């Protein structure tokens, strides 16, 4: 299997101030474009957000059992 790269970005913003967001673009060396789906996790404190993030990250890797 090829070496993989996990592409991600994080930023905390006030939930009630967000209007919209879109996917992030990635250009591959072979000239193809890919996109990174953006996700929102809302919570009232650090622990709640962190727990949801870790659950989402664990679920992401379940999509790739060969890893």
PDB file of N, H, CA, C and O in Angstrom:
ATOM      1  N   UNK A   1       0.838  -1.181   0.000  1.00  0.00           N
ATOM      2  CA  UNK A   1       0.000   0.000   0.000  1.00  0.00           C
ATOM      3  C   UNK A   1       0.882   1.243   0.000  1.00  0.00           C
ATOM      4  O   UNK A   1       1.940   1.263   0.629  1.00  0.00           O
ATOM      5  N   UNK A   2       0.445   2.263  -0.701  1.00  0.00           N
ATOM      6  H   UNK A   2      -0.414   2.247  -1.212  1.00  0.00           H
ATOM      7  CA  UNK A   2       1.179   3.518  -0.778  1.00  0.00           C
ATOM      8  C   UNK A   2       1.152   4.245   0.567  1.00  0.00           C
ATOM      9  O   UNK A   2       0.251   4.045   1.383  1.00  0.00           O
ATOM     10  N   UNK A   3       2.146   5.082   0.774  1.00  0.00           N
ATOM     11  H   UNK A   3       2.877   5.244   0.111  1.00  0.00           H
ATOM     12  CA  UNK A   3       2.169   5.946   1.953  1.00  0.00           C
ATOM     13  C   UNK A   3       0.986   6.906   1.847  1.00  0.00           C
ATOM     14  O   UNK A   3       0.731   7.456   0.776  1.00  0.00           O
ATOM     15  N   UNK A   4       0.277   7.106   2.926  1.00  0.00           N
ATOM     16  H   UNK A   4       0.484   6.659   3.796  1.00  0.00           H
ATOM     17  CA  UNK A   4      -0.923   7.946   2.931  1.00  0.00           C
ATOM     18  C   UNK A   4      -0.678   9.261   3.646  1.00  0.00           C
ATOM     19  O   UNK A   4       0.246   9.377   4.451  1.00  0.00           O
ATOM     20  N   UNK A   5      -1.510  10.253   3.351  1.00  0.00           N
ATOM     21  H   UNK A   5      -2.261  10.159   2.698  1.00  0.00           H
ATOM     22  CA  UNK A   5      -1.476  11.541   4.050  1.00  0.00           C
ATOM     23  C   UNK A   5      -2.890  11.867   4.502  1.00  0.00           C
ATOM     24  O   UNK A   5      -3.814  11.853   3.689  1.00  0.00           O
ATOM     25  N   UNK A   6      -3.076  12.157   5.773  1.00  0.00           N
ATOM     26  H   UNK A   6      -2.326  12.168   6.435  1.00  0.00           H
ATOM     27  CA  UNK A   6      -4.363  12.591   6.295  1.00  0.00           C
ATOM     28  C   UNK A   6      -4.380  14.115   6.237  1.00  0.00           C
ATOM     29  O   UNK A   6      -3.581  14.777   6.899  1.00  0.00           O
ATOM     30  N   UNK A   7      -5.293  14.665   5.445  1.00  0.00           N
ATOM     31  H   UNK A   7      -5.942  14.127   4.908  1.00  0.00           H
ATOM     32  CA  UNK A   7      -5.385  16.120   5.276  1.00  0.00           C
ATOM     33  C   UNK A   7      -6.539  16.622   6.133  1.00  0.00           C
ATOM     34  O   UNK A   7      -7.661  16.128   6.019  1.00  0.00           O
ATOM     35  N   UNK A   8      -6.269  17.595   6.984  1.00  0.00           N
ATOM     36  H   UNK A   8      -5.358  17.996   7.076  1.00  0.00           H
ATOM     37  CA  UNK A   8      -7.321  18.104   7.846  1.00  0.00           C
ATOM     38  C   UNK A   8      -7.029  19.547   8.240  1.00  0.00           C
ATOM     39  O   UNK A   8      -5.905  20.030   8.107  1.00  0.00           O
ATOM     40  N   UNK A   9      -8.052  20.212   8.722  1.00  0.00           N
ATOM     41  H   UNK A   9      -8.966  19.820   8.830  1.00  0.00           H
ATOM     42  CA  UNK A   9      -7.911  21.560   9.246  1.00  0.00           C
ATOM     43  C   UNK A   9      -8.878  21.730  10.405  1.00  0.00           C
ATOM     44  O   UNK A   9      -9.959  21.141  10.411  1.00  0.00           O
ATOM     45  N   UNK A  10      -8.500  22.517  11.365  1.00  0.00           N
ATOM     46  H   UNK A  10      -7.622  22.996  11.361  1.00  0.00           H
ATOM     47  CA  UNK A  10      -9.341  22.747  12.537  1.00  0.00           C
ATOM     48  C   UNK A  10      -9.406  24.233  12.846  1.00  0.00           C
ATOM     49  O   UNK A  10      -8.422  24.958  12.704  1.00  0.00           O
ATOM     50  N   UNK A  11     -10.572  24.667  13.265  1.00  0.00           N
ATOM     51  H   UNK A  11     -11.372  24.078  13.380  1.00  0.00           H
ATOM     52  CA  UNK A  11     -10.719  26.041  13.720  1.00  0.00           C
ATOM     53  C   UNK A  11     -11.968  26.126  14.582  1.00  0.00           C
ATOM     54  O   UNK A  11     -13.025  25.627  14.198  1.00  0.00           O
ATOM     55  N   UNK A  12     -11.852  26.749  15.733  1.00  0.00           N
ATOM     56  H   UNK A  12     -10.992  27.155  16.045  1.00  0.00           H
ATOM     57  CA  UNK A  12     -13.013  26.970  16.597  1.00  0.00           C
ATOM     58  C   UNK A  12     -13.619  28.324  16.281  1.00  0.00           C
ATOM     59  O   UNK A  12     -12.926  29.341  16.282  1.00  0.00           O
ATOM     60  N   UNK A  13     -14.912  28.331  16.012  1.00  0.00           N
ATOM     61  H   UNK A  13     -15.475  27.505  16.012  1.00  0.00           H
ATOM     62  CA  UNK A  13     -15.657  29.553  15.724  1.00  0.00           C
ATOM     63  C   UNK A  13     -16.946  29.535  16.534  1.00  0.00           C
ATOM     64  O   UNK A  13     -17.436  28.463  16.888  1.00  0.00           O
ATOM     65  N   UNK A  14     -17.499  30.699  16.830  1.00  0.00           N
ATOM     66  H   UNK A  14     -17.101  31.570  16.543  1.00  0.00           H
ATOM     67  CA  UNK A  14     -18.805  30.708  17.491  1.00  0.00           C
ATOM     68  C   UNK A  14     -19.845  30.066  16.567  1.00  0.00           C
ATOM     69  O   UNK A  14     -20.019  30.511  15.433  1.00  0.00           O
ATOM     70  N   UNK A  15     -20.534  29.031  17.040  1.00  0.00           N
ATOM     71  H   UNK A  15     -20.393  28.669  17.962  1.00  0.00           H
ATOM     72  CA  UNK A  15     -21.466  28.274  16.205  1.00  0.00           C
ATOM     73  C   UNK A  15     -22.558  29.161  15.613  1.00  0.00           C
ATOM     74  O   UNK A  15     -22.959  28.959  14.466  1.00  0.00           O
ATOM     75  N   UNK A  16     -23.034  30.121  16.362  1.00  0.00           N
ATOM     76  H   UNK A  16     -22.708  30.286  17.293  1.00  0.00           H
ATOM     77  CA  UNK A  16     -24.127  30.953  15.868  1.00  0.00           C
ATOM     78  C   UNK A  16     -23.682  32.015  14.875  1.00  0.00           C
ATOM     79  O   UNK A  16     -24.521  32.729  14.326  1.00  0.00           O
ATOM     80  N   UNK A  17     -22.379  32.136  14.632  1.00  0.00           N
ATOM     81  H   UNK A  17     -21.698  31.555  15.078  1.00  0.00           H
ATOM     82  CA  UNK A  17     -21.884  33.111  13.665  1.00  0.00           C
ATOM     83  C   UNK A  17     -21.567  32.495  12.304  1.00  0.00           C
ATOM     84  O   UNK A  17     -21.307  33.220  11.343  1.00  0.00           O
ATOM     85  N   UNK A  18     -21.585  31.163  12.212  1.00  0.00           N
ATOM     86  H   UNK A  18     -21.796  30.574  12.993  1.00  0.00           H
ATOM     87  CA  UNK A  18     -21.294  30.515  10.934  1.00  0.00           C
ATOM     88  C   UNK A  18     -22.521  30.595  10.034  1.00  0.00           C
ATOM     89  O   UNK A  18     -23.636  30.294  10.458  1.00  0.00           O
ATOM     90  N   UNK A  19     -22.302  31.003   8.791  1.00  0.00           N
ATOM     91  H   UNK A  19     -21.396  31.248   8.446  1.00  0.00           H
ATOM     92  CA  UNK A  19     -23.390  31.038   7.824  1.00  0.00           C
ATOM     93  C   UNK A  19     -23.298  29.865   6.861  1.00  0.00           C
ATOM     94  O   UNK A  19     -24.300  29.203   6.587  1.00  0.00           O
ATOM     95  N   UNK A  20     -22.095  29.602   6.343  1.00  0.00           N
ATOM     96  H   UNK A  20     -21.282  30.140   6.565  1.00  0.00           H
ATOM     97  CA  UNK A  20     -21.920  28.493   5.409  1.00  0.00           C
ATOM     98  C   UNK A  20     -20.443  28.146   5.327  1.00  0.00           C
ATOM     99  O   UNK A  20     -19.582  28.910   5.761  1.00  0.00           O
ATOM    100  N   UNK A  21     -20.172  26.988   4.765  1.00  0.00           N
ATOM    101  H   UNK A  21     -20.872  26.367   4.413  1.00  0.00           H
ATOM    102  CA  UNK A  21     -18.801  26.577   4.509  1.00  0.00           C
ATOM    103  C   UNK A  21     -18.833  25.570   3.369  1.00  0.00           C
ATOM    104  O   UNK A  21     -19.880  24.990   3.080  1.00  0.00           O
ATOM    105  N   UNK A  22     -17.693  25.360   2.720  1.00  0.00           N
ATOM    106  H   UNK A  22     -16.843  25.831   2.954  1.00  0.00           H
ATOM    107  CA  UNK A  22     -17.630  24.442   1.591  1.00  0.00           C
ATOM    108  C   UNK A  22     -16.438  23.512   1.713  1.00  0.00           C
ATOM    109  O   UNK A  22     -15.645  23.602   2.650  1.00  0.00           O
ATOM    110  N   UNK A  23     -16.333  22.621   0.750  1.00  0.00           N
ATOM    111  H   UNK A  23     -16.978  22.547  -0.011  1.00  0.00           H
ATOM    112  CA  UNK A  23     -15.218  21.685   0.724  1.00  0.00           C
ATOM    113  C   UNK A  23     -13.914  22.414   0.414  1.00  0.00           C
ATOM    114  O   UNK A  23     -13.912  23.462  -0.231  1.00  0.00           O
ATOM    115  N   UNK A  24     -12.826  21.852   0.877  1.00  0.00           N
ATOM    116  H   UNK A  24     -12.828  21.000   1.401  1.00  0.00           H
ATOM    117  CA  UNK A  24     -11.496  22.378   0.569  1.00  0.00           C
ATOM    118  C   UNK A  24     -10.945  21.607  -0.630  1.00  0.00           C
ATOM    119  O   UNK A  24     -11.184  20.407  -0.766  1.00  0.00           O
ATOM    120  N   UNK A  25     -10.220  22.289  -1.483  1.00  0.00           N
ATOM    121  H   UNK A  25     -10.026  23.263  -1.373  1.00  0.00           H
ATOM    122  CA  UNK A  25      -9.670  21.651  -2.668  1.00  0.00           C
ATOM    123  C   UNK A  25      -8.231  21.193  -2.472  1.00  0.00           C
ATOM    124  O   UNK A  25      -7.464  21.798  -1.723  1.00  0.00           O
ATOM    125  N   UNK A  26      -7.886  20.108  -3.163  1.00  0.00           N
ATOM    126  H   UNK A  26      -8.510  19.617  -3.770  1.00  0.00           H
ATOM    127  CA  UNK A  26      -6.530  19.566  -3.145  1.00  0.00           C
ATOM    128  C   UNK A  26      -6.129  19.280  -4.588  1.00  0.00           C
ATOM    129  O   UNK A  26      -6.900  18.670  -5.329  1.00  0.00           O
ATOM    130  N   UNK A  27      -4.954  19.702  -4.993  1.00  0.00           N
ATOM    131  H   UNK A  27      -4.328  20.197  -4.391  1.00  0.00           H
ATOM    132  CA  UNK A  27      -4.432  19.394  -6.324  1.00  0.00           C
ATOM    133  C   UNK A  27      -3.396  18.292  -6.179  1.00  0.00           C
ATOM    134  O   UNK A  27      -2.441  18.432  -5.414  1.00  0.00           O
ATOM    135  N   UNK A  28      -3.578  17.193  -6.911  1.00  0.00           N
ATOM    136  H   UNK A  28      -4.353  17.079  -7.533  1.00  0.00           H
ATOM    137  CA  UNK A  28      -2.644  16.075  -6.869  1.00  0.00           C
ATOM    138  C   UNK A  28      -1.549  16.264  -7.916  1.00  0.00           C
ATOM    139  O   UNK A  28      -1.749  16.957  -8.914  1.00  0.00           O
ATOM    140  N   UNK A  29      -0.405  15.652  -7.686  1.00  0.00           N
ATOM    141  H   UNK A  29      -0.243  15.089  -6.876  1.00  0.00           H
ATOM    142  CA  UNK A  29       0.726  15.789  -8.602  1.00  0.00           C
ATOM    143  C   UNK A  29       0.410  15.305 -10.010  1.00  0.00           C
ATOM    144  O   UNK A  29       1.016  15.770 -10.976  1.00  0.00           O
ATOM    145  N   UNK A  30      -0.540  14.371 -10.137  1.00  0.00           N
ATOM    146  H   UNK A  30      -1.032  13.994  -9.353  1.00  0.00           H
ATOM    147  CA  UNK A  30      -0.893  13.868 -11.465  1.00  0.00           C
ATOM    148  C   UNK A  30      -1.840  14.801 -12.207  1.00  0.00           C
ATOM    149  O   UNK A  30      -2.292  14.483 -13.307  1.00  0.00           O
ATOM    150  N   UNK A  31      -2.143  15.954 -11.610  1.00  0.00           N
ATOM    151  H   UNK A  31      -1.776  16.213 -10.717  1.00  0.00           H
ATOM    152  CA  UNK A  31      -3.007  16.944 -12.243  1.00  0.00           C
ATOM    153  C   UNK A  31      -4.469  16.835 -11.861  1.00  0.00           C
ATOM    154  O   UNK A  31      -5.257  17.727 -12.174  1.00  0.00           O
ATOM    155  N   UNK A  32      -4.844  15.759 -11.192  1.00  0.00           N
ATOM    156  H   UNK A  32      -4.204  15.034 -10.938  1.00  0.00           H
ATOM    157  CA  UNK A  32      -6.229  15.603 -10.758  1.00  0.00           C
ATOM    158  C   UNK A  32      -6.522  16.479  -9.547  1.00  0.00           C
ATOM    159  O   UNK A  32      -5.629  16.825  -8.773  1.00  0.00           O
ATOM    160  N   UNK A  33      -7.785  16.825  -9.407  1.00  0.00           N
ATOM    161  H   UNK A  33      -8.511  16.544 -10.036  1.00  0.00           H
ATOM    162  CA  UNK A  33      -8.241  17.557  -8.232  1.00  0.00           C
ATOM    163  C   UNK A  33      -9.006  16.616  -7.325  1.00  0.00           C
ATOM    164  O   UNK A  33      -9.671  15.694  -7.796  1.00  0.00           O
ATOM    165  N   UNK A  34      -8.914  16.845  -6.034  1.00  0.00           N
ATOM    166  H   UNK A  34      -8.373  17.594  -5.652  1.00  0.00           H
ATOM    167  CA  UNK A  34      -9.668  16.098  -5.034  1.00  0.00           C
ATOM    168  C   UNK A  34     -10.267  17.116  -4.078  1.00  0.00           C
ATOM    169  O   UNK A  34      -9.845  18.271  -4.039  1.00  0.00           O
ATOM    170  N   UNK A  35     -11.237  16.686  -3.322  1.00  0.00           N
ATOM    171  H   UNK A  35     -11.580  15.747  -3.353  1.00  0.00           H
ATOM    172  CA  UNK A  35     -11.811  17.603  -2.342  1.00  0.00           C
ATOM    173  C   UNK A  35     -11.777  16.968  -0.959  1.00  0.00           C
ATOM    174  O   UNK A  35     -11.787  15.746  -0.812  1.00  0.00           O
ATOM    175  N   UNK A  36     -11.737  17.820   0.034  1.00  0.00           N
ATOM    176  H   UNK A  36     -11.728  18.813  -0.085  1.00  0.00           H
ATOM    177  CA  UNK A  36     -11.764  17.401   1.433  1.00  0.00           C
ATOM    178  C   UNK A  36     -13.097  17.872   1.993  1.00  0.00           C
ATOM    179  O   UNK A  36     -13.366  19.071   2.050  1.00  0.00           O
ATOM    180  N   UNK A  37     -13.919  16.931   2.400  1.00  0.00           N
ATOM    181  H   UNK A  37     -13.701  15.957   2.354  1.00  0.00           H
ATOM    182  CA  UNK A  37     -15.219  17.263   2.956  1.00  0.00           C
ATOM    183  C   UNK A  37     -15.034  17.901   4.326  1.00  0.00           C
ATOM    184  O   UNK A  37     -14.323  17.373   5.181  1.00  0.00           O
ATOM    185  N   UNK A  38     -15.672  19.020   4.519  1.00  0.00           N
ATOM    186  H   UNK A  38     -16.250  19.449   3.825  1.00  0.00           H
ATOM    187  CA  UNK A  38     -15.588  19.720   5.789  1.00  0.00           C
ATOM    188  C   UNK A  38     -16.736  19.261   6.682  1.00  0.00           C
ATOM    189  O   UNK A  38     -17.835  18.990   6.199  1.00  0.00           O
ATOM    190  N   UNK A  39     -16.479  19.176   7.975  1.00  0.00           N
ATOM    191  H   UNK A  39     -15.586  19.396   8.367  1.00  0.00           H
ATOM    192  CA  UNK A  39     -17.466  18.735   8.953  1.00  0.00           C
ATOM    193  C   UNK A  39     -17.548  19.767  10.072  1.00  0.00           C
ATOM    194  O   UNK A  39     -16.572  20.456  10.370  1.00  0.00           O
ATOM    195  N   UNK A  40     -18.705  19.861  10.677  1.00  0.00           N
ATOM    196  H   UNK A  40     -19.497  19.301  10.435  1.00  0.00           H
ATOM    197  CA  UNK A  40     -18.904  20.751  11.815  1.00  0.00           C
ATOM    198  C   UNK A  40     -19.257  19.912  13.035  1.00  0.00           C
ATOM    199  O   UNK A  40     -20.123  19.040  12.971  1.00  0.00           O
ATOM    200  N   UNK A  41     -18.588  20.178  14.132  1.00  0.00           N
ATOM    201  H   UNK A  41     -17.885  20.886  14.185  1.00  0.00           H
ATOM    202  CA  UNK A  41     -18.902  19.565  15.419  1.00  0.00           C
ATOM    203  C   UNK A  41     -19.199  20.708  16.376  1.00  0.00           C
ATOM    204  O   UNK A  41     -18.357  21.580  16.591  1.00  0.00           O
ATOM    205  N   UNK A  42     -20.381  20.703  16.940  1.00  0.00           N
ATOM    206  H   UNK A  42     -21.065  19.994  16.765  1.00  0.00           H
ATOM    207  CA  UNK A  42     -20.763  21.742  17.885  1.00  0.00           C
ATOM    208  C   UNK A  42     -20.817  21.161  19.283  1.00  0.00           C
ATOM    209  O   UNK A  42     -21.186  20.002  19.474  1.00  0.00           O
ATOM    210  N   UNK A  43     -20.454  21.961  20.243  1.00  0.00           N
ATOM    211  H   UNK A  43     -20.155  22.903  20.088  1.00  0.00           H
ATOM    212  CA  UNK A  43     -20.524  21.538  21.629  1.00  0.00           C
ATOM    213  C   UNK A  43     -20.433  22.734  22.543  1.00  0.00           C
ATOM    214  O   UNK A  43     -20.058  23.828  22.120  1.00  0.00           O
ATOM    215  N   UNK A  44     -20.775  22.526  23.787  1.00  0.00           N
ATOM    216  H   UNK A  44     -21.079  21.638  24.131  1.00  0.00           H
ATOM    217  CA  UNK A  44     -20.764  23.636  24.740  1.00  0.00           C
ATOM    218  C   UNK A  44     -19.467  23.724  25.532  1.00  0.00           C
ATOM    219  O   UNK A  44     -19.247  24.689  26.264  1.00  0.00           O
ATOM    220  N   UNK A  45     -18.590  22.699  25.385  1.00  0.00           N
ATOM    221  H   UNK A  45     -18.769  21.915  24.791  1.00  0.00           H
ATOM    222  CA  UNK A  45     -17.318  22.764  26.088  1.00  0.00           C
ATOM    223  C   UNK A  45     -16.279  21.915  25.357  1.00  0.00           C
ATOM    224  O   UNK A  45     -16.610  21.162  24.441  1.00  0.00           O
ATOM    225  N   UNK A  46     -15.037  22.047  25.770  1.00  0.00           N
ATOM    226  H   UNK A  46     -14.768  22.659  26.514  1.00  0.00           H
ATOM    227  CA  UNK A  46     -13.925  21.359  25.118  1.00  0.00           C
ATOM    228  C   UNK A  46     -14.117  19.843  25.128  1.00  0.00           C
ATOM    229  O   UNK A  46     -13.901  19.185  24.110  1.00  0.00           O
ATOM    230  N   UNK A  47     -14.516  19.293  26.257  1.00  0.00           N
ATOM    231  H   UNK A  47     -14.691  19.827  27.084  1.00  0.00           H
ATOM    232  CA  UNK A  47     -14.662  17.837  26.374  1.00  0.00           C
ATOM    233  C   UNK A  47     -15.697  17.302  25.385  1.00  0.00           C
ATOM    234  O   UNK A  47     -15.468  16.281  24.737  1.00  0.00           O
ATOM    235  N   UNK A  48     -16.820  17.980  25.270  1.00  0.00           N
ATOM    236  H   UNK A  48     -17.006  18.810  25.796  1.00  0.00           H
ATOM    237  CA  UNK A  48     -17.875  17.541  24.365  1.00  0.00           C
ATOM    238  C   UNK A  48     -17.387  17.554  22.911  1.00  0.00           C
ATOM    239  O   UNK A  48     -17.628  16.603  22.167  1.00  0.00           O
ATOM    240  N   UNK A  49     -16.714  18.609  22.514  1.00  0.00           N
ATOM    241  H   UNK A  49     -16.518  19.382  23.118  1.00  0.00           H
ATOM    242  CA  UNK A  49     -16.186  18.721  21.154  1.00  0.00           C
ATOM    243  C   UNK A  49     -15.097  17.683  20.931  1.00  0.00           C
ATOM    244  O   UNK A  49     -15.087  17.012  19.899  1.00  0.00           O
ATOM    245  N   UNK A  50     -14.197  17.543  21.865  1.00  0.00           N
ATOM    246  H   UNK A  50     -14.204  18.089  22.703  1.00  0.00           H
ATOM    247  CA  UNK A  50     -13.094  16.582  21.736  1.00  0.00           C
ATOM    248  C   UNK A  50     -13.629  15.150  21.613  1.00  0.00           C
ATOM    249  O   UNK A  50     -13.147  14.383  20.780  1.00  0.00           O
ATOM    250  N   UNK A  51     -14.616  14.788  22.431  1.00  0.00           N
ATOM    251  H   UNK A  51     -15.007  15.411  23.108  1.00  0.00           H
ATOM    252  CA  UNK A  51     -15.181  13.437  22.368  1.00  0.00           C
ATOM    253  C   UNK A  51     -15.825  13.162  21.011  1.00  0.00           C
ATOM    254  O   UNK A  51     -15.658  12.079  20.450  1.00  0.00           O
ATOM    255  N   UNK A  52     -16.556  14.135  20.487  1.00  0.00           N
ATOM    256  H   UNK A  52     -16.691  15.015  20.942  1.00  0.00           H
ATOM    257  CA  UNK A  52     -17.179  13.972  19.179  1.00  0.00           C
ATOM    258  C   UNK A  52     -16.124  13.867  18.077  1.00  0.00           C
ATOM    259  O   UNK A  52     -16.272  13.076  17.146  1.00  0.00           O
ATOM    260  N   UNK A  53     -15.064  14.662  18.184  1.00  0.00           N
ATOM    261  H   UNK A  53     -14.944  15.305  18.940  1.00  0.00           H
ATOM    262  CA  UNK A  53     -13.993  14.625  17.192  1.00  0.00           C
ATOM    263  C   UNK A  53     -13.315  13.265  17.188  1.00  0.00           C
ATOM    264  O   UNK A  53     -13.076  12.703  16.119  1.00  0.00           O
ATOM    265  N   UNK A  54     -13.001  12.728  18.351  1.00  0.00           N
ATOM    266  H   UNK A  54     -13.194  13.185  19.219  1.00  0.00           H
ATOM    267  CA  UNK A  54     -12.332  11.437  18.427  1.00  0.00           C
ATOM    268  C   UNK A  54     -13.233  10.319  17.900  1.00  0.00           C
ATOM    269  O   UNK A  54     -12.748   9.396  17.244  1.00  0.00           O
ATOM    270  N   UNK A  55     -14.519  10.390  18.175  1.00  0.00           N
ATOM    271  H   UNK A  55     -14.912  11.140  18.707  1.00  0.00           H
ATOM    272  CA  UNK A  55     -15.461   9.407  17.654  1.00  0.00           C
ATOM    273  C   UNK A  55     -15.513   9.478  16.130  1.00  0.00           C
ATOM    274  O   UNK A  55     -15.530   8.447  15.458  1.00  0.00           O
ATOM    275  N   UNK A  56     -15.537  10.692  15.587  1.00  0.00           N
ATOM    276  H   UNK A  56     -15.523  11.530  16.133  1.00  0.00           H
ATOM    277  CA  UNK A  56     -15.554  10.867  14.136  1.00  0.00           C
ATOM    278  C   UNK A  56     -14.267  10.352  13.503  1.00  0.00           C
ATOM    279  O   UNK A  56     -14.304   9.730  12.441  1.00  0.00           O
ATOM    280  N   UNK A  57     -13.146  10.605  14.138  1.00  0.00           N
ATOM    281  H   UNK A  57     -13.116  11.111  15.000  1.00  0.00           H
ATOM    282  CA  UNK A  57     -11.863  10.142  13.615  1.00  0.00           C
ATOM    283  C   UNK A  57     -11.797   8.617  13.618  1.00  0.00           C
ATOM    284  O   UNK A  57     -11.343   8.014  12.645  1.00  0.00           O
ATOM    285  N   UNK A  58     -12.243   7.996  14.696  1.00  0.00           N
ATOM    286  H   UNK A  58     -12.611   8.486  15.486  1.00  0.00           H
ATOM    287  CA  UNK A  58     -12.280   6.527  14.757  1.00  0.00           C
ATOM    288  C   UNK A  58     -13.169   5.969  13.643  1.00  0.00           C
ATOM    289  O   UNK A  58     -12.805   4.991  12.990  1.00  0.00           O
ATOM    290  N   UNK A  59     -14.328   6.588  13.428  1.00  0.00           N
ATOM    291  H   UNK A  59     -14.623   7.382  13.959  1.00  0.00           H
ATOM    292  CA  UNK A  59     -15.249   6.118  12.388  1.00  0.00           C
ATOM    293  C   UNK A  59     -14.636   6.267  11.002  1.00  0.00           C
ATOM    294  O   UNK A  59     -14.857   5.420  10.137  1.00  0.00           O
ATOM    295  N   UNK A  60     -13.871   7.330  10.780  1.00  0.00           N
ATOM    296  H   UNK A  60     -13.692   8.018  11.483  1.00  0.00           H
ATOM    297  CA  UNK A  60     -13.232   7.554   9.491  1.00  0.00           C
ATOM    298  C   UNK A  60     -12.328   6.373   9.137  1.00  0.00           C
ATOM    299  O   UNK A  60     -12.354   5.898   8.001  1.00  0.00           O
ATOM    300  N   UNK A  61     -11.540   5.898  10.082  1.00  0.00           N
ATOM    301  H   UNK A  61     -11.519   6.283  11.005  1.00  0.00           H
ATOM    302  CA  UNK A  61     -10.626   4.811   9.813  1.00  0.00           C
ATOM    303  C   UNK A  61     -11.332   3.466   9.655  1.00  0.00           C
ATOM    304  O   UNK A  61     -10.753   2.526   9.110  1.00  0.00           O
ATOM    305  N   UNK A  62     -12.574   3.365  10.124  1.00  0.00           N
ATOM    306  H   UNK A  62     -13.044   4.128  10.566  1.00  0.00           H
ATOM    307  CA  UNK A  62     -13.349   2.154   9.888  1.00  0.00           C
ATOM    308  C   UNK A  62     -13.695   1.997   8.406  1.00  0.00           C
ATOM    309  O   UNK A  62     -13.976   0.887   7.953  1.00  0.00           O
ATOM    310  N   UNK A  63     -13.676   3.104   7.645  1.00  0.00           N
ATOM    311  H   UNK A  63     -13.448   4.005   8.014  1.00  0.00           H
ATOM    312  CA  UNK A  63     -13.909   3.039   6.202  1.00  0.00           C
ATOM    313  C   UNK A  63     -12.764   2.360   5.475  1.00  0.00           C
ATOM    314  O   UNK A  63     -12.927   1.879   4.353  1.00  0.00           O
ATOM    315  N   UNK A  64     -11.601   2.323   6.119  1.00  0.00           N
ATOM    316  H   UNK A  64     -11.468   2.714   7.030  1.00  0.00           H
ATOM    317  CA  UNK A  64     -10.392   1.767   5.507  1.00  0.00           C
ATOM    318  C   UNK A  64      -9.827   0.662   6.393  1.00  0.00           C
ATOM    319  O   UNK A  64      -8.773   0.842   7.003  1.00  0.00           O
ATOM    320  N   UNK A  65     -10.515  -0.482   6.473  1.00  0.00           N
ATOM    321  H   UNK A  65     -11.371  -0.628   5.978  1.00  0.00           H
ATOM    322  CA  UNK A  65     -10.058  -1.551   7.374  1.00  0.00           C
ATOM    323  C   UNK A  65      -8.687  -2.109   6.989  1.00  0.00           C
ATOM    324  O   UNK A  65      -8.019  -2.712   7.829  1.00  0.00           O
ATOM    325  N   UNK A  66      -8.255  -1.926   5.755  1.00  0.00           N
ATOM    326  H   UNK A  66      -8.797  -1.436   5.073  1.00  0.00           H
ATOM    327  CA  UNK A  66      -6.947  -2.439   5.341  1.00  0.00           C
ATOM    328  C   UNK A  66      -5.786  -1.665   5.972  1.00  0.00           C
ATOM    329  O   UNK A  66      -4.638  -2.102   5.895  1.00  0.00           O
ATOM    330  N   UNK A  67      -6.078  -0.519   6.597  1.00  0.00           N
ATOM    331  H   UNK A  67      -7.011  -0.164   6.660  1.00  0.00           H
ATOM    332  CA  UNK A  67      -5.024   0.235   7.260  1.00  0.00           C
ATOM    333  C   UNK A  67      -4.694  -0.451   8.559  1.00  0.00           C
ATOM    334  O   UNK A  67      -3.823   0.011   9.297  1.00  0.00           O
TER     335      UNK A  67
END
